[in-house]
Amino acid sequence: LMNGQSLPKKAVAITFDDGYESIYKTAFPLLKKYQFPFSVFVSTQPINQQFGAMMSWQNLKEMAESGATIFNHTVSHAHLLELNDEQLQMEISKAQSEINDNLGETPAVFAYPFGEYNRDIANKLKQQGYFALAQYSGPASQYSDPQALPRFSMSGNYAQMDQFTLKVNTLPMPIIEQQEYEPVFDSPSQKFVLEFSKRPDYASQINCFYSGNRLEQLSWNDKQLRIHLPKAPNEGRSRINCTAPAGKGRFYWHSLPIFTTPKSGKWPD
């Protein structure tokens, strides 16, 4: 995908975060039955300390032997935006070493705890050869940031099958500046820009949403879609979702993560 090669028309990656025991007891038997490959991103400390409701290394080994891939989700599931460089490196490298020691050599793929990252963290992962997955919604494409790949949530309020059908049929928008995008804002920002490789034919049909509300202030300047929020985002994590109809019940979809630094410096769980 990153080399510009085409994927099959129906290509889906199934991922789980954290390593809860329910993955092993409930999801694994079904995925094994239907021969669906999947990945689990684990934080190693809860597994090492045998926290309740978490899988064991033996559970993970059994899944890995049946085709699952176990990836890096840090040691302690920390808020990475609160860490210094030394702490960040320890969370990444120690977790990778423990996964490799327990399950064999594993590719360098990482998922951000809470989906939180900034450009500096993404660049550090890039320098170490990692692909990384975030938590803002959207289909991955050749335009995606390899160190902040989007994923659709299918848990909690997002676990309805009609939503699943909608999400796996989405198409990416050709938005090109994602590898330079800085998602962290030290002071609240209300203005955002999406840069397209070219102005799409469906430009007039794009709608953007924030906190479930349709945004009225959208404007085009050549290949740039300018978005203005009616008020500054709250502290913590939020995002803008933009969609446009693609025909036959499908939608183009792109999300923009927004991390507004809390005044306390402590990010919410």
Disulfide bonds with the S-S distance in Angstrom:
Cys208-Cys242 2.07
